Amino acid sequence: MANLPKNNSEVPDNPKILEQSKLVEDIKRKLLIAEKELIRIIVLFQNSCEHDWKRIEEYDSEYTWGLDTPRHSGENVLKGWKCDKCCVFKPKNQGLPWKICYKCGGKMKHVDIIPDQGRNISRHQCEKCGHLIGYQVV
C-alpha cells in the first residue's frame, strides 16, 4: 500500500496523480487560510464577550490537607475559570499553597504558628474565602 507523498518530488510523474496532488495541496492551503480566519473570529468574539465564568476544579492527588478539611492528601482544587459563552479559560494564579489559595485563587496570609503534637504548625488563611492551611515549621 502506498503512502501519501510528503512533497512534490515524491509524486510519480503521472497526469492523474499530479492533478490529484495539486488538488490536495490547494485544499490544504485553503484549509490553513480558513483555520487562521476561524482563530481570528474566535479571538474577536472572546474579546467582546461579557463573560459568564464557571469554576473549573480538578482532583489533585498531590494537594495536602488544609486545617479546615480532614487530614488526607488529594482533593478537588481550583484550576481556573472557563466562560460558558465563549469558552476562554482563565487559569488561577500560580504559586505555593501558602501563597495562593487552592480553593479560590485568592492570596494567602500568614496567621500564626501554633504547637501541635510536639511540633510547630505555621497557619495561613485565604484573605478571600477563609480557607485555612497549616504546614509543619522545620
C-alpha positions, 0 to 999 in steps of 0.5 A: 500500500502506498503512502501519501507523498510528503512533497512534490518530488515524491509524486510519480510523474503521472497526469492523474496523480499530479492533478490529484496532488495539486488538488490536495495541496490547494485544499490544504492551503485553503484549509490553513487560510480558513483555520487562521480566519476561524482563530481570528473570529474566535479571538474577536468574539472572546474579546467582546464577550461579557463573560459568564465564568464557571469554576473549573476544579480538578482532583489533585492527588498531590494537594495536602490537607488544609486545617479546615478539611480532614487530614488526607492528601488529594482533593478537588482544587481550583484550576481556573475559570472557563466562560460558558459563552465563549469558552476562554479559560482563565487559569488561577494564579500560580504559586505555593499553597501558602501563597495562593489559595487552592480553593479560590485563587485568592492570596494567602496570609500568614496567621500564626504558628501554633504547637501541635503534637510536639511540633510547630504548625505555621497557619495561613488563611485565604484573605478571600474565602477563609480557607485555612492551611497549616504546614509543619515549621522545620 
